[in-house]
Amino acid sequence: VQLQASGGGLVQPGGSLRLSCVASGFTFGSMGWFRQAPGKEREFVAGIRWSTGTTSYTDSVKGRFTISRDNAKNTVYLQMNSLKPEDTAVYYCAAGNGIITSQRTAPSAYNFWGQGTLVTVSS
């Protein structure tokens, strides 16, 4: 089982990036994106239930970020628009099974993690 994240980079404030995470070896019940800025704890950004496509977001990214999945490619995406300097962080994709709604924002609920991709929002 492997999660391969990609798509990070340097972007100006107001710009857009799309992150991708390919899951190989298994199809998970839930996948999510977390981020960790220097000196801060890892925080939940967005999540999706694979079977239903139900999504959830942290408040700070609602209306700007969109999580989606491609079943055929076993890939989850995070489209990030209207990026702000405070979005700067290493972004990680994560996956797990049996994650109930109340647990979906907790890193400990996810069993598998990608390697992280750096997103820098700066002028």
N, C-alpha and C positions, 0 to 999 in steps of 0.2 A: 504494500500500500504506500502510495506516494502522492503528495500534493506539491505541485509545481506552480508557483506564483510568478507573474511577470507583469510588466507594464508601467512600473514606476519611472520616475524621472523628475526633471526640473521643469516647473511651469510657473508662469507669472500669475499673480493674483487675478482672479476672474476667469482663468483658463480652465481647461478640461483634460482629464486623463481617463483611460479605461484600464482597469486591472483585470487580469485573467488568472484563473486557478484551475488547472487540469488535475482531476483526480484519476489516478490509474490504479487498477487492481481491485477496485471496490466501488460500489455505489452507496452513498451514505444517506441516512434519513434527513439530516440537516447539515447545511454548510453555512459558514459565516465569515465575515471579515472583522478583524480586530486591528487596532493600531497602538503603537507605543512611541510616544515622544520622549526625547532625552529627559531623564530624571522623573518620569511619570510612570504610573502603572499602565499595564496593557488594558485597553478599553474596547468594549463592543462597539462596532460601527453599524453593521447590518447583518441580517441573517435570512435564510430562506429554507423552507421545508421542501425537500426535493419532490415529493409525490404530489403536493397540492400547489406548490408555487407561492404559498403564503409567505409574505415578507414582513420584516420588522426593522426598525431603524432607531438609532439613538437620536434624541431630539435635535442635536446640533447639526445633523446632516439631512434632516427631513426636508424634502423639496429640492435638494441639491444632488444627492446621491441616489442611484438606483441599482439595486442588486437584481440579477437575473440569472437564469441557467439555460444551458443547452443540453438537453438530455442525450442527444446523439453523440455529442462530444464529451460528455461527462465533465463539463466545464461550467464554472460559475464566474460571473463577471461583476465588477463594480464600476459603474459609470459615475464619474465624479465631475460635476459641473460647478461653476461659480466658486472655484477653489479659493480658500483663504489661507493666509500664512499660518493660522492656528491648525490647519489640516496637515501641516508638516509632521511626518512620522514615518516609522517603518510599519508597513501594512502587512498583516499576516492573514492567510486564509486558514480556516480550520474546519474540521468535519467530525461528525459523530452520529451515533444512533441513540434513539430512545431519549432524546432531549425534550423535556417538557417545557411548556411555555415559560414558566416561572424561572427556569434555569438558563434560558437561551442567551442571556447576556454575560454569563459567567464563563471565563476561560476554562475553568476546571471541568465544565460539562463536555468539553470537546476532547476527543482522544487523539486526533491526528492534526498535525500542523505543517504548513508549508514553511519555506525558508525565509520568507519576508522579502518585501520589495520596498525600497526607499522612495517616498514621495516628498519632494521639497517644493514649497510654494514660496517664491521669493521674486522680487523685482531686481 
